[in-house]
């Protein structure tokens, strides 16, 4: 078992990483049960694959489950399903001292976390992430949100969980495409400030994707430790350091918006393409060596992740994509900060990027790929 602490004074919590942790979850979660029960929110796919394991473990610890099962997919991060979830939780008489368990990927984690932050002005929640993307990124750090017609994650809150319990064995039930999408967030940590970890991804990332338990555990522990350190230093993204975690996301969210936040382009796939674009744009600006940008593109392509507009199934021109960026929640005073790079492991935040130049770059990048 590996344990990583997120140090946030009174809001500190543990991230527990253990193969088979879901089968022993009762040992960790019994202390959160009130009246011998826990409310578990999940989606239909995860309920079929993982809920019986959690149920058996909790019952062995004399804890019963009250399940709330929502539809799978990004569309569940919506006003409609937030209202549905809140009504269900109120119907189960959730109190402020209760803990709601989020069992699922990033959609369920984000939705449950936001619901917990506003229900009765705040109750508690626990993250049991079941996808690679959620295990290495979205379950840690307390960012919760839903999507709106205006864009992704525009309504939400910073709200930390009481515990994150990660079982890498849950990845066995995922389609390969979803695991690959989550792997983009693993690569991100190497590109931000750890070139040795990116080199590990180049040499050993394929083992993670093939199901190697040791590779999975190493990548998850390395990723959450990196994120925990950044979150502890800049919980609410005020100093700028936490913004580094958004590498690839400004481009990526625009790609997601253009594909309708649908299964055409999964979030992790959009981040992968966004990171490749960020590195190539940094090369255009004379900031990043061409060979570093080429390494990023080559690795993502070798893994089977999108690395340009065509492989992300995006046909919009640069001006349209920049139009999507104008709805980004990071806009401040009419300026959109961009994560750029001086090389692998040398990501930095730039606040003087000209959006018309970004549009021209996107058009040229598409033409260069033809």
N, C-alpha and C positions, 0 to 999 in steps of 0.2 A: 504494500500500500504506500502511495506517495501522498504527502500532505503539503499544501501550499496555503499560506496565510495571507489574506487581504487585510492589510493593517490600516484601519480607518477609525481608530479610537473606539468610541462606543458602538460604531457600526461595523467593526471588524468581524470577519467570518472565515471559515475554513473551506478550502476546496479539497475534497477527498477523491483520489483517483485510485481505483482498485478493480482489477479484472474480476467480474462476477459480483460487483458491489450491489447490483439490483437484487440479487438473491439473498443478500444479507442486509438489505436496507432497513429492516425492522430494528436492527441494533442501533442505527443512527437516527431513525425518525420517531421511535416510540416516545421520546422526550417531548416531541412537539404535539402529540395527540391530546386533545381535550375530550373528556368523556369517552375515551376509548375509540375515537374515530379520527380519520383525516380525510379531508376533501382533496381529491386528486383530479386535476384538469388535464386532459389529453386530447388527441385527435383520433379519428376512427382507425387510421393505419397503425398508430403506435399502440392503441388499445388492443388491437388484435395481436400485435407482435410482442408487447412487453408488459401490458397490464396484469396478465395472470402471474408473472414472476413477482411483480411488486405486491400483488394481493396476497400471494402465498407467504411472502416474507413478512408482511405486516401482520397477517393472521397468526403466524408463529410467535409474534411478539405481543399477541392479544390486542391488536389494533385493527379495527374494521375500516373499510374504504367506502367513501361516498364518491362515486365517479361522476364527472361531468365530461361528456364526450362531444367534441366539436368537429366540424368538417376539416379535412386536411387542406393545406395550400396557403399561399400568401394572401389570398382573398379573405382569410379568416381574421387578419389583422385589420379590422374595420370597425366603424361605429356600430354597425348592426350586431356583430358578434360580441363586441364589448358589452353592449346593452344586454344581450342574451346571457352572457356570462355573469354579469352583475346581478341580474334578476335571479339566476339559478343560485348564486352564492347567498343572496338575501333570503331566498326560499329555504335554504339549509341553515339559516340563522347563524351565519358566521359572525363571530365577535371580533373586536379589535385585537384581542390577545391570541387569536387563532392563527395557525399556519396553513396556508394553501400550498399544495404540492403541484408544481408544474412539471409534468412528465411529457417530454417531447423535444422538438427542435426549436429553432429560433422563433418561429411564429408563436408557438404556445408559450415559450418563456417570456417573450416581449409582452404578449397580451395579458398573461396572468400577472406579471410584475406590475403592469400599469393598473390593472384592476385592483390589485392589492394596495397600491399606493393611494387610491382614491376611495376605496370602499370604507365607509365609516371614518373617513379622514386618515386611513392607514391601518392595515393589519399586516401580518407577516407572511412571507412565502419562502419556499425552498425550491431550488432548481435541481431537477434530475434530467439533464440534457441527454438526448438519445441520438443526436446526429453529430458528425465531426465538427461541423460549423459551430453548433451550439456549445460543444464541449471545449473547443479551443478559443472561442470568442464571445458569443452573445450571452452566454449564461453568467459571465464574470463581468463585474464592473458596474452593474446597476442601471444601465441604460434600458428604459422600457418605452414602448411606443406603439401606436397604430398608424396605418397609412390613411391618407385622405385623397380626395380627387385631385388636390393640388400637388401631392407628392408623397414621398416615402418618409415615414417616421417623423412627421411634422407635428404630431400631437403626442406628448408623452411626458415622462418625468425621470429624474435620477432617483432610484429607489433600490437599495441594496438587499439581496436575499439574506436569509439567516444561515444558509448552508448551500454549497454546491456539491452534489454527489455524482461522480462520473464513473460509469462502467463502460470501458472500451468494448466489452463484449456486445453491447447493443448495436454496434456498427455492423455486426454479422447479418442483421436483417435488412440492411439498407440496400437499395439499388446502387450499382457501381457509380452511376452518374451523380447521385447525391453525395456519395463519399468524396468523389473528385471535386465537387463544388466546395465542400468543406475544406478540402486540402488547400484551396487558394488562401484561406486565412492562415494556415500554417506557414506557407511560403512568405506571407506578409511580414511575419516577425523577423525572418532573416533579412528581408529587404529593408526593414526600418533601420536596424542598428546592429545586426549580428551576421556579418558575412560568413562566418564559420557555419552557422546554422543553415544559411542558404546553400552552402556547399554540401552539407549533410543532406538537404532536400534533393539536390542534384544527384547524389550518389545513392541515397537510401529511400527517397520518397516513394519509389515504386514498391518497396517492401511494405510500407504502410498501406498503400492502396491494395496490395495483394492479400492483406489480412494478417500480416505478421504482428503478433501481440506485443513483442518487445518494441518494435518500431512505432506502433501506435502509442504505447504508453510513454515512450521517450518524447515523441512529438507533442503529445497533449501536455505533459508536465512542463516541457520547455516553453510551450506557448502560453500556458496560464501563468507560469512564473513571470514571464516577460510582461504580460498584461497586468498582473497584480501589482508589480512594481510601479508601472506607469500610473495605474488608477490610484494607488496610495499616495503618489506624488501630486496628482492633478485630478481629483475625483470628478469635478464638474467642468473640466475642459476650460479652465480660466487662465492657466499659465501658458498654454499652447502645447505642452508636452503630450497630453492625451490626444490632441488632434493628430499626432503621428499615426494613431491607430486607424485613421481614416484613409490611409494610403489606398489609392485605387477606387475609393468610394464616390468621389465627385464625378469622375467619368462614369463609374459603374452605375450610379443611381440614374444618370441620364439615359443610359442604355436600357435599364429596367423600365423607366418611364416610357420609353419609345416602344417597348415590347409589351406594354400594358400590365406590368408587374405580374406576368403570367408564367406558366411552365415553359414558355418558349425560351426563357433565359432565367435560370435560377440565380439567386442572389450571389452565391459564391462564384458562379460563372461570370457574372457581371463584374465582380471585384477582380477576378483574374484578368479579364480584358482591360479593365480600368488601370490595373497596375502596369500592364505592358504599355498601354497608351501613355501613362504618366512618365515612364522611363524614356519612351521614344520622344515625348514632348520635351523632356529635360535635355535630351540630345539636341533637339532642334534649337533650344535656347543656348546651347554651348556649355551646359552645366555638367552633363554626364558623358563619360566615354561611350562611344558607339558600341564597343565590345561588351560593356556591361548591360546596356539595353538589349543587345542581341542575345546575351545569356538568359535574361529574364524571359524574353519571347520564346527562345528555343526550349527552355525547360517547361513552360506552360504548354507549348505545342506538343512536346514529347509525352506529357502526362495525359493529353487529350482535353485540355481546357481551352476556352476561347482566348484569343490573343490579339484580335483585331475586330473591326466592325463586321466584316463578312462572317467570321466564325462565331460572332455573337448574334447573328441573324438580324442585324440592324441595317436598314437601308436608308435611313434619314440622312440628310446632309448636315454639315457642321453647324449651320445657323440654327436648325431645328433642335439639335442636341444641346447647344448652348442655351436655347430658350428653356429647355427642361432644367438646366442648371440654375437658372434664375430663381427657381422655387426652392433651391437647396436651403435647409435650415441654418446653414453656416453663413448665409449672406449677412453682411454687417455694413451699414452705411453705403450700400450700393456696390460693395466689393465682395468678391467671393475668394476666400483663401484656397490655395491649391497645395497639395502635397507633391513636391518635386524631389529630385534626387541628384546628388553629385557623384553617385556611384552606388554599387550594391552595399547596403548597410549604412548609407549616408543620406537618409531621407530628411527633409526639412520643410517647414511651412513657409510658403511665399504669399505675400498679400498684395503683390503688384502685377499680377498676371492680367494681360489684356484679353478679354473674352473674344474680341474679333479675331485675335491671333489664334486662339484656341479653335475657333470655327475653321479658320484657314488650315490649321494643322490637321484637323480631322478629315477635311476634304482631301488634302494632299496624302495623308496616311492611307486613305482608301485607294486613291489612285496608284500609290506606290505598290500596293498589295496585288494589283491586277496583273 
